[in-house]
């Protein structure tokens, strides 16, 4: 590891520690979903009650009409093992930067869709959730660690990413079925 990278890690960690000590820590209390000019909100408490006990707020009753509630609750509670050192390296790597840049268009502090601020918030939430979760993270712990009272989620950007993932999945499936090999065999 070169000296400049080491300095960057050290400065980042010092800034995070300084902020945790001297400034009041905020955590998300509400999530606001945006689609163009329309928005709907849910409190983190309502989402957590749903994930733990299955209690649905009015918002969730409208949104989850025909959805598999048990599956969604499992997704919200599912724990992912994430060693803090490895995760930190990933967040500060080039590939981590690319991922964070894309995610920052989807999830950002309310009314501040600025990429640089969103990326720092994503990193902070990830590291804090992992630290509090004994090197595990789930969606709820990430949301609760997010350093803004309100999290904005751009549903249009989220749908774009989901569509890209689905089309990439189809492309991988297509090539894994090896259509060229089948054509070669049929021609022999």
PyMOL commands that set and color helices and strands:
alter all, ss='L'
color gray80, all
select helices_A, chain A and resi 3-22+44-53+58-63+69-77+84-91+94-103+115-132+139-145+155-176+179-187
alter helices_A, ss='H'
color red, helices_A
select strands_A, chain A and resi 30-35+38-43+80-81+107-109+136-137+150-154
alter strands_A, ss='S'
color yellow, strands_A
deselect
rebuild
show_as cartoon
